[in-house]
Amino acid sequence: MAVKTKKKRIEAPAPGPRRKSKFQADLAPAEDRSLRLLKEELQLSSNTDFLSDAVALFRWAVSERKLGHRIMSESASGERHVLLFPRLERVAPGLVLPRVEIKWTARELESLAELVSAGEANRPTDALIRAMRD
């Protein structure tokens, strides 16, 4: 004799009011100062407004790079600068990455060769560590 069991039907929770997400960031002092200055310059009173605008700008930049478009600024005199932002290049469709050419002098190349062949690097100085934190 077979016993039939009733299966409970699992239903999705009823849609309720959407909950706002919270976002917290631990910023280095220099980044915090930059954020505060940008908010002041843009006349934004809250971090929420700043983050919303930043996300909108970043979303646009990602969509442009996905289409293969380059993002650049142009001065009043017509001089153009292409934005080089490695994280955006991750979404670019199989394009050749931007290339930067460095014109080295003979002395600079000799100095670089000495540094590279010197072996293991020394520990960074305290001054360098402080400079990197600011």
N, C-alpha and C positions, 0 to 999 in steps of 0.2 A: 504494500500500500504506500503510495507516494504522498508525501506531505508538501503542500504548497505553502510557501511563505510569501508574505507581502513585502515587496521591496519598498523601502522608504525613498521617496523622491527628494533629492536635495535641490533646493531652489536657491538662486542667487539672492543675496540680500537686496531688499528693496532700496532703490536709489533714494538717498537722502540728500540733505544739503551738502555740497562739496566742502571739504575741509581744506583750509589754507595750509600750505606747506611752510615749514620753518626752515630757515637757512642760516647757518652760522659759519664763519670763516675765521681762522687764526692767521692773522696777517703780521708780517714783520713790521717793525716801527716805520720803516721807509714806505712800505706799501700802504700802511694806514694813513700816513701823511698824504701820500699821493691821492688816495681815495677821498679824503676829506677836502683836499684842494680842488679835485675834479667836481665833487658835489657842490662846492661853493661856487666854482666858476660856471657850472651849469644851472645854478640856482635850484638845486634839488634838496629838499628838506629831509628825505628819508632814504635809508639804505634800500628799501623796497623799490622806490622809484628808480634809483640808480641801477639796481640789478635788473629790473624790468627793461630799462632802456638798453643796458649792456647786452642782455640776452637777445633783444630784437636786432641790435646791430650785428652781433655775432651770428645769429641765424641767417641774416642777409648775406654776410660774408661767406658763410659755408655754402649757401645755395649758389652764389656766384662762382665760387671755385669748383663746385660740382659740375657746373656748366662749362668749365674750362676758361672762364673769364679771369683776367688779371685785375687786381684791385690796385689803384694808383691814385696819387694826388698830383695836382697840376698847379704850379704857381701862376701868378698873374702874367709872368713873362713867357709862360708856355713850357717851363722846365718840368719834366715828369719824373716821379719817383714811384717805383713799383713796391708794394707792400711785400716784404719777405717775412712770412710768419709760418714757421715749420708745421705747427699744428693744422693750419689751414691746408697746407700742401698735402696732408694725408688724405684729404677728400678729393683732390684734383684728379681728373680722369687720365691716368697714364701719361701725363705730359712730362716733358723734360723739366726737371726742377730748375729754378733760377740759379744762375751762376754768377759768382762774384769774382772778379779778377783783381788780384793784389799785385801791384808793381813793386817788387822787392829790389832794393839796391844790393850791390855786391856785398857790402859790409853787413847788411841785415841778414843776407843768406848765410854768410860766414858765422854770424852770431847765433842764428838758428841752428846751424849744424853743430856748433859747440854745445849748445844747450841740449840738443837731442842725443848727442853722443856722450854726454857727461855721466850717463847712468841714472841711478835712482834719484828722483827729485828730493830736495830737502822739505821739511815740514814748512807749511806756510807761516809767515811771520805774523805776530799779533796785530801789527798794523794792517796787513792785508786782510786778515779775518775781520777786523773792525770795519774796514772799508767795504767789504762784501755785505756786511749786515746793514749798513746805512743806506 
